[in-house]
């Protein structure tokens, strides 16, 4: 899925962060950038305005997403 900020596409959907024990989604994981500049960020679920079949829309601008700190999430083996 492609993730779109209010002003353009910003990256690719990577997964969800679920509250431990609560089974409630708290964040959407997003991979931004290209090759060497890649980073993964956690977008608060409150910033998601729409989830479609191909796109996830955010209430944040590209600049706001780029200012988010990277996260280091352990991914299960694929």
Protein Blocks (a to p, Z undefined) as FASTA:
>chain_A
ZZddfkbcfbdcfbdcddehklpafbdcddedjhjlgccddddfklpmbdcfkbccdfbd
fklmmmpccdddddddZZ
